[in-house]
């Protein structure tokens, strides 16, 4: 009887340890049907002081569009008293560059180009150290240019910059 109880407890414990991914604990961006949406995402909205967070600038191309993003320029702004830039995370897709010299004052400029269009729609990816709680409130995105690959069509008229900060989607990798 005791062995049966131990076996049942073990089976219950193993069932609880499934390989399902953790559920999202924050908002995720809504799907886009037309145009292009740009937004900032972070991997931990409730990070504590001293922890590092990954901050990304991402775009979504509407499901009714037939183009790929070919070039972009933008600025990521943040409060340097709340976040301290630590490193840029490489994205191996197209030609990309970031100017981090403004990071001490709270601005990173970024740009990229790909003649055939980007496969990865993460435009910028950086690691920051949290210096104060509520760091995400001061994150702001400004997109200065966005164009389609091949046709070089200016996508700015179709671009919507979402001011809300989102939780990074599972599986977003370089």
N, C-alpha and C positions, 0 to 999 in steps of 0.2 A: 504494500500500500504506500509506504514512504517513497519507494522508487518511482511509482506511478505519479505521485505528487511532484517529485523533483523533475521528472520528464515533462509533465504538463507545464510546469513553471518555465523550464528551459525552452520549450516550444513557443510559449507565449512571448518570452523575451526575444527570441530570434525573429518572430513575426513582427515585433515592434521595430526591429532594426532593419527595415527594408532599405533598398538603395534609391528611394525616391528623393528627388531634390527638395531642398527646403523651400517652403512657400515664401513668396514675396512678402516683405513686411512694409512696403511703401507703395506709392503710386507708380504706375508704369504708363508710358505714353500711349494715347489712344491711336488706333490705326488711322492712316491717312488714305483717302480715296482719290483726291485730286491735289495737284500741286506738290509742294515740298514742305516738310516741317523740320525745323532745326530745334534742338533742345540740349540742355545740360543734364547729364546723369551722374550719379555717384554710387559707389558700391556699399556705402554705409551711411544712411541718413542720421543715425543716432550715435556716431562715433564720439568717443570721449577724448578729452585733452590728452595729447601724447600719442594717440593712435594715428595711423596713416590711412588715407582714403584715396581711392582712384577717382579722378574727375575726368569725365569724357564729354566731348561735344559730338553729338550724333545728328544725322539727318535720316528722314524717312521719305522715300519717293512714293507718291500716291499710286495705288494699285491700278489706276486707269491711265497711267503714263507709260510711254514707250521709250523713254530716254534713260540714260545713266548720267550721274553727276561726273563732270569732267574737270572742273576747277572750282576753287573757292578761296576766299580770304575772310578772316574774322578775328575777333578779339574776345578773350575770356577775361572777365573782370571778377575780382574777389577782394575781400577785406584782408589785408596782410596781417592784421592783428588777430584774425580768426584762423587763417590758413597760411602755411608757409610752403612754398614750392620746394620739392625735393628732387624730382627727376621727371624727364619726359619718357614715356614708354613708346618704344618704336612700333610703328605700324608698317608692315611690309607689303604695301600695295600702292603703286604709283609713286610719284615724287612728292614728298611732304617735307615741310620745314616749319619750325616754330622759333620764335624770337622770345626767349625767356628773360631778356635783360630788364624788362619792366616788372618782373615778378616781385621784387622788394617793395614796389609801390602798388601792387595789386593788378597787374595787367600782363597777359601773355597774348602775343599776336601769332597767328598760325595761317598757313596757306598750303595748297596742294594742287597738283595737276596730273591728269592722266588722259592721254589722247583717246584711249578706248573706253574710259570710264572706270570708276572705282568699284571694286567688288566689296570692299569693306566700307560701310557708311559711317564709321567712327572717324571724324575729321581731326580730332585732337584727343590725346590720352596722356594724362599726367598723374603723378603721385604727389600728394601733399600731406603735410603733418598738421593735425588739428591743434590749434592754439587756444580755441575758445568754443564752448558749446554753441549750437545754433549757427555753425559756420555756413551752412547751405543758404541761409537767408540772404547773404550778400553776393552769391554767385549770379553773374549776369552774362548773357551772350549777346554779341553784336556781330551780325553777318554783314560783310561789306560787299561781297561778290559771290555769286553762285551761277555756274554755267553748265550746260549740257555738253557731254562728250560728242565728238564728231561734228554736230551741227553748230556748236558754240553758241547756242541760243541762250540768251540772258534769262535765268530762272528767277531773278530777284522779284519780278512782279507776281510770281506764283508762290513765293517763299513766305511762310509764317514762322516767326520765332516764338516758341512757347516760353513764357516767363516762369513757368512752374519747374521746379527741380524734380527729376524723376529718379527712381531707383534703377540702377543698371539692370538690363535684362539678362537673365541667365544665359550663359553660352556666348556672350559677346566677347570675342577674343580677337587678337591680331591675326 
